[in-house]
Every structure is written in structure tokens, then in C-alpha cells.
Amino acid sequence: MEFDMKRVLIVLGALSLLAGCKTDEQQRAIDMRNDNRLCQAQGFAPGSQALAECMNTAAQSRAADKARQAAAQQAQAARDQANWDAWRQKADNNGNSNSSWNNNSSWSQSNNQTIDTRPQFDRQGNPNFDTQGNYQGCHGIGCQVDNPDAPN
């Protein structure tokens, strides 16, 4: 009888899909049976020390895979939280005093918004505000744009 690894993997994959409805004890029994079949298919004699070592290696490999998956999920959750925190901090520090975070961590706008009438760009197309939102437009004589920060 020739060993067909593809069939074994298909069977193991199908069994692992069906195993989602099992208790931990039932899952361990299924895993042991699968490990036993896999190791015997690789040529280890039933009841031999080599078969036991093969099954132990398979169990350790499965445990390591689960640990890697759990660590990867935790790392992704930490990255997602850090990205969310950075975005929220940036939004809070963006100089938008008419916006706030409510207790549900969702964005809400106040109804008392006013339109900023200061020109966003000068005649040459240069921005009148820096990246922090501070006005840096024309302030001198000869400018067609008055200083909006100056008292009237």
C-alpha cells in the first residue's frame, strides 16, 4: 500500500473542520487518533517507541501552531488598538474645538459650528495655514488679504 500524503492531509483537514463542535476532551482524542494514523502512515510500527515519539512531535507541533496563532492574534489586536489610539489622539489634537468624543468612543459634532472665513490660500496659491492650523498668511501692507487675527 502506497502512502498518499495528500489524502491524509485532506482527511485531517476535513476532520479539523468537523472538530469545531467537539469538547476539549473529544478534540484531544481525535487529535491522538489522527496523529496515530499519520505516524503509522509514515511507517512507524504500532506500539513502538518511534510511533510514540512521532505522535508526541505532532502534538507539540500542533500546540506550537496554536500558540503562534494566539500570539499573532494578540499582536494584531495590539496594533489595531495602537492605530485607533493614534488616530483618536490626532483627531483630538487637530485643533477642531467644535468636535469631541462621546462616551461610546464615537465621533460627534457640536451644532455650534462656524465657518472659518479666512482665506485658505494666498494669490500665489501658497497655504495661509501651517500644518498645526496656525494662520501664516499675509500680514503686511500691500496684501489683499487682511490679517484675520488682528483686531478690527
Stockholm file with secondary structure:
# STOCKHOLM 1.0

chainA/1-152         MEFDMKRVLIVLGALSLLAGCKTDEQQRAIDMRNDNRLCQAQGFAPGSQALAECMNTAAQSRAADKARQAAAQQAQAARDQANWDAWRQKADNNGNSNSSWNNNSSWSQSNNQTIDTRPQFDRQGNPNFDTQGNYQGCHGIGCQVDNPDAPN
#=GR chainA/1-152 SS CCCCHHHHHHHHHHHHHHGGGSCHHHHHHHHHHHHHHHHHHTTCCTTCHHHHHHHHHHHHHHHHHHHHHHHHHHHHHHHHHHHHHHHHHHHHTSSCTTEEECTTSCEEECSCCCCCCSCSBCTTSCBSBCTTSCBCSCCSTTCSSCCTTSCC
#=GC SS_cons         CCCCHHHHHHHHHHHHHHGGGSCHHHHHHHHHHHHHHHHHHTTCCTTCHHHHHHHHHHHHHHHHHHHHHHHHHHHHHHHHHHHHHHHHHHHHTSSCTTEEECTTSCEEECSCCCCCCSCSBCTTSCBSBCTTSCBCSCCSTTCSSCCTTSCC
//
